[in-house]
């Protein structure tokens, strides 16, 4: 199934620059602007979290504390470890703090609603 694009990048010949041309006049690509610095901090925090979980699992295995039968099982345990961290207030607080947002643990919503428009 091919998705229909609402926008296309076009060359503005007069200015010599690229602009976004809206295919749907009612649509706007600028309804929400997310701070690129915050996004980079979040991305780095996720990479650090992944590296930490990977390193911890590898250490448990090399120390003989964890038994693994396959790469499949390792990936399943890795995913479980990340999921359990992200389902906790502490895990979300880590991402918030790394992104520059300081929120008390009791104010973290673990079940935010999707508000599609």
TADARA-V705905 format. One line per field, one symbol per residue. ss: DSSP state (@ for helix, = for strand, . for the rest). psi: psi as a letter, one per 30 degrees, with the letter a starting at -180 (. if undefined). burial: 1 if it has 9 or more other ideal C-beta (glycine too) atoms within 8 Angstrom, else 0. A space follows every 10 residues. Layout:
# TADARA-V705905
ss=???
psi=???
burial=???
This chain:
# TADARA-V705905
ss=......==== ==....==== ==........ .....@@@@@ @@@@@@@@@@ @@@@@@@@@@ @@........ @@@@@@@@@@ @@@@@@..@@ @@@@@@@@.. ....@@@... .......
psi=kkkkkflkkl kjeefglklk kkfjffkkgh ekkkjfeeee eeeeeeeeee eeeeeeeeee effgfkkkfl eeeeeeeeee eeeeefglee eeeeeeefgg kjkkefgkjf ikkkik.
burial=0000001000 0100000000 0100001000 0000000110 1101110111 0011011001 1000010000 0011001100 1101100110 1111111110 0000000100 0000000
